[in-house]
Structures are given as C-alpha cells and as structure tokens.
C-alpha cells in the first residue's frame, strides 16, 4: 500500500452487494452516500459503464453515509439494506438515487411499497435500526481504506483518485481488464 493511492482494506466478500460475475476481470467498489449529490451524479455514469463493459465488470456498493452533512444518508443506507433482505437491494439502491432530490422517511416508505416489499417487515427493520451495524461496518471498512469523501471508487483494490468522468473511469476500468 502506498501513500498516494490507498488500497481496499476489506476485500470483496459475501456480505457485499455485488452485480456481475465473480470471474469478471475487473472489480469496481464504490463507497457511496445516498444523499451525496456527487454520488447521485456518478450513479448514471457507473450504470452506463456497467452496461458497456457487461461481463467484464463486477460492481460492489458499500455504504459510507456522511451523516454530519447528509441527515438522511444513514436512513437511506439502512433502507437499502432492509430491501436487500427481501431480495431487492439493487432495486432500492437505484430507486433512491433516481429520487434523490426528495430523499426522506416518507419517500423511502413509498419506494418500499412500489418495490412490493413486505412493508411491515421493512418498517420494523427501519424502526429497530436492524442494519445500523452493517452500515457502520461498511463505513469503518471505508475509513480503513482511506475513504474520506464520497463517492470513493476502487478498481481491483486500488483507489481511483480522478474525477468521476465517464471517459476517465471507463479508460481506467478498460485498462484494468487486460
């Protein structure tokens, strides 16, 4: 690990939310905050790159809510985790980013209903903060990896320290495929 570009401290594992094949030649890990406008701007860029690279890319999302700046970020992360236990993490992840401008408790419950989650279970999980520790564990892993802002991206374990511009990120990912 060098000082210029920290490495991923927590390897991708079974606790992660993963899109793509384990055998994909390149893995992109994002530490994100659902309320962060920069993460919101990166969301469609990453979706487009996923579509373009297809089976060559494995994408992992980890929670890094910046609660001092974003009051609903932790709740949104817990909502995505709650949806995940009902098999709809990625649907909730996408829906939150696609409705980021109206993020709040009411919106998260509306999304849960639209996704046809067991709403009683979802509300209970949120009320009881069932996923608080999971979100905290993601956050600590990010901090150990040198994350101090969002979005923070890692390509095959090495931090991507450039602006999240579609072409720069695509070039970096494409060169990692080799």
C-alpha positions, 0 to 999 in steps of 0.5 A, spaced: 500 500 500 502 506 498 501 513 500 498 516 494 493 511 492 490 507 498 488 500 497 481 496 499 482 494 506 476 489 506 476 485 500 470 483 496 466 478 500 459 475 501 456 480 505 457 485 499 452 487 494 455 485 488 452 485 480 456 481 475 460 475 475 465 473 480 470 471 474 469 478 471 476 481 470 475 487 473 472 489 480 469 496 481 467 498 489 464 504 490 463 507 497 457 511 496 452 516 500 445 516 498 444 523 499 451 525 496 449 529 490 456 527 487 454 520 488 447 521 485 451 524 479 456 518 478 450 513 479 448 514 471 455 514 469 457 507 473 450 504 470 452 506 463 459 503 464 456 497 467 452 496 461 458 497 456 463 493 459 457 487 461 461 481 463 467 484 464 465 488 470 463 486 477 460 492 481 460 492 489 456 498 493 458 499 500 455 504 504 459 510 507 453 515 509 456 522 511 451 523 516 454 530 519 452 533 512 447 528 509 441 527 515 438 522 511 444 518 508 444 513 514 436 512 513 437 511 506 443 506 507 439 502 512 433 502 507 437 499 502 439 494 506 432 492 509 430 491 501 436 487 500 433 482 505 427 481 501 431 480 495 431 487 492 437 491 494 439 493 487 432 495 486 432 500 492 439 502 491 437 505 484 430 507 486 433 512 491 438 515 487 433 516 481 429 520 487 434 523 490 432 530 490 426 528 495 430 523 499 426 522 506 422 517 511 416 518 507 419 517 500 423 511 502 416 508 505 413 509 498 419 506 494 418 500 499 411 499 497 412 500 489 418 495 490 412 490 493 416 489 499 413 486 505 412 493 508 411 491 515 417 487 515 421 493 512 418 498 517 420 494 523 427 493 520 427 501 519 424 502 526 429 497 530 435 500 526 436 492 524 442 494 519 445 500 523 451 495 524 452 493 517 452 500 515 457 502 520 461 496 518 461 498 511 463 505 513 469 503 518 471 498 512 471 505 508 475 509 513 480 503 513 481 504 506 482 511 506 475 513 504 474 520 506 469 523 501 464 520 497 463 517 492 470 513 493 471 508 487 476 502 487 478 498 481 481 491 483 483 494 490 486 500 488 483 507 489 481 511 483 483 518 485 480 522 478 474 525 477 468 521 476 468 522 468 465 517 464 471 517 459 476 517 465 473 511 469 471 507 463 479 508 460 481 506 467 476 500 468 478 498 460 485 498 462 484 494 468 481 488 464 487 486 460 
